[in-house]
Amino acid sequence: MNKIVIMIVALGALAAGVMLFGQINKKAPVEFALHYQQARDVKAFELTDHLGEAFNNESLKGHWNWVFFGYTSCPDVCPTTLQEMNFIYDDLKAISHKSQVLLVSVDPKRDTQTKLASYIGYFNPEFKALYGHHGVLFPFARNLGLMYAITESEPASEKKSGQKANNDAKDNHGATATRYLVDHSASLVLINPAGKVEAIFKPKQALGEVPVIEGDKLVSDFAKIVALY
């Protein structure tokens, strides 16, 4: 009788241990992303996607949204990031089929709907590109914890002569109409299916090199975040 009781107790302890291990393993801590203990609200916004459809807070709901701010004339970090997101996209969808990748253009002057459609489709036909005017973009970026700024980019000879500055109409906060770059955050913001900011993934950045998103780390943390959600 005592042996039976001892065996039952031992089996119960073993089962409890297995369950506890399963819970700990399921809720493994996020390692690389800035994961908010309490998701942050996204203030009301209204943008347009590359198909001409309205995109707002309601459009975020029901999806795991990967938001990246960039532009089609970006020489390095934008194509690098979007290419990496395309490489790991199947992995993200395996974790949650509700995943969607969103490029928010910070260059409304040059990024037309047609140009954005062609650009985003090159990386993945399921990705979406969004655009709007600076009056919407600036508050939206700040709300997500990101930033961007238009910077003038003229050859030194033109700056010295002043001819370019005198002849070109000025736009985009001081930059010439067509010759400028945009400084912007290289981070990815993850917005959860409730439409709130869940986490921020910062890129790896070495001195003198282009910031790069590390896809394997992003996938690893995404699996943990979804399990915790």
N, C-alpha and C positions, 0 to 999 in steps of 0.2 A: 504493500500500500504506500509506504513512504517513498519507495522508488518511483512509483507512478506519479506521486505528487511532485517530487523533485524534477521528474522529466517534463511534466506539464509546465512548471515554473520556468525551467530552462528554455523550453520551446517558446514560451511567451516572451521571455527576455530577448531571445534571438529575433523573433518577429518584430518586436518593438525597435530593436537596433537596426534592422533592415529598413523599417519604415522611416526612422530618424535619418539614416544615411541617405535614403532616397530624397527626403525633403531638403536636406542640406545640399545634396548634389544638384537638385532641381533649382535651388535658389542660390546658386554660386554667385558671389559678388562680381559686379562689373569691374573690369580691370583697367581699361584704357580710356573710356569715354567719361565725360563729365555728366553723370547721371543724377538728375534732380530727385530728391526724396519725395518732393511734391511737385508734380508737373505744373508748368507755368502757362497761364492763359495766353492765348493769342488774340490780340485786339482785332476788332472788325477791320477788314481790308477788302478791296475789290480789284482784281487784276483780270487780264484776258489771256487765254492760252493760245498756243500756236495755231489752233484750228478756228480761232475767233470766238470761242465760247467763254462765258463769264466764269471766273474762278475766284472763290471766296472761302470764308471759314467753313461753310457747309461742304465744300468740295474736299476738304481735308478729312472729314469724318468718315470712319469706316476703313481708313487706310493707314498703313505705316508710311509716313511721308518723309523722304530724304530730300531736304531742301538745300540747294547750293546756289549762291549768288555769283554770277559771272556774266560774260558777254561774248558775242561771236567773234570779235576782233582780238580777243585775249590771246597773247602769243604763247603762253606756256601752261599755267596752272589749270586753266579751264579745260582744255582738251585732255590734259593728263588725268584730271579728276574724273571727267565723264567717261574716259576710256576705262579707267579702273572700276568705276561703277558698273559699266557694261560687263567687264570680266567677271564680277562677283554677283551679277544680277540674278542668275539662276539660283545661287546659294541663298540669297536674300529671300527669294520667292519660295524656296524649299522650307525656310523657317516660317514665313508667313506669305501666303499667296496674295495678301492685301498690300504688299509693298509697292510703292510708286516713287519714281525719281523725278524731282522737279528742279529745273534750271530757272532761276529768276534773273532776268536780264537787268543789269545795272546801266545799260546804255540805250535808253529809249530813243535817242537821236538817230542812231544808225540801225538798231535792231528792229527791223520791220517784222510784221507777222510772217511774211513770205520767207525772209532770211532766217528767222528763228525756226520755222518749220523744216527748212532744208538742213540747217545746222544740227538740230536735235535728232532728226531722223537718221543722220549719218552714224550716230553712236548707237541708238537703239530706237526702233519705231514705237516702243511702248513708253519711252520717256516723254515728259511734257516740258515745254518751255513757256514761261509766263512773262508778261510785260505790262508796264503801266508807266505813268508819269512820276517824276521825282517826288511830287507831293504825297504820293501813296508809298513809293518805294523806300524813302528815307525812314518814315515811322515804322514801316514793316520790318526793315532791317534792324533797327534799334530794338524793337520789341523782341526779336529773335536772338539778340545778343551779338549781332554782326554789324559791320560797317562797310561803307564804300565812299570813294571820293574821286571826282574827275580831276585828272592832272594834265596840264598842258605839256605837249611833247613836240617841240619844234627843233629843227637843226640849229646849231649854234650860229651859223652864218646868217640864217634868217632872223634870229633873235637880235643879232648885232645890227643888222641893217634896218630892222623894224619894218621892212616891206610887207612881210607876211601878216604881222599884227595890224598894219594899216589897211591892207587890202581885203583881208578875210573878215566876214561878219563873225562876231563873237557869240558863243552860245555855251550851254553846259557849264555854267559857273566859271567862266573865264577861259575855257579851252576853245580853240578855233573850231569851226563848224565840222571839220572832218579829221583833223590831225590831233588826236589826244589818246591817252591811255586812261584806264580806270583802275585805281588801287582798290582792292576789295578783300574781304576775309576769304580764306581758303578752307574754312571749316565747313562741315556738314551738320545741319540741324535735323534731328529726328523728332517729328511730330507724331504723336500717338493717334489711334483711331478715335479718340474723343476730341481731337483737334487741339491738343495742348502740347507744349514743348516738353519732350521726355528726356532728351539728352543732346549733347553737342560732342561731335567727334572732331578733334583738332588734328591737323596733318603733321607728319614728321617733317621737320625743317632743319636742314644743316646750313651753316654759314655759306653763302654764295650759291646755294642750290635752290631749285624750284621746290616749294612745299608739296609733299605727296601724301595722299591718303593711303594708309596701309590696309589693304583689303582684308587680309586674313584676320587682323585684330578687330576690324569693324564687324565682320561676320561673327566672330566669336562673341563679342559683346552684345550684338543684336540678339543672338539666341538666348543669352542670359536675360536681357531686358524683356523679351517677349515672355519668357518663362515667369518672370517676376510680375508681369502686368496683370 
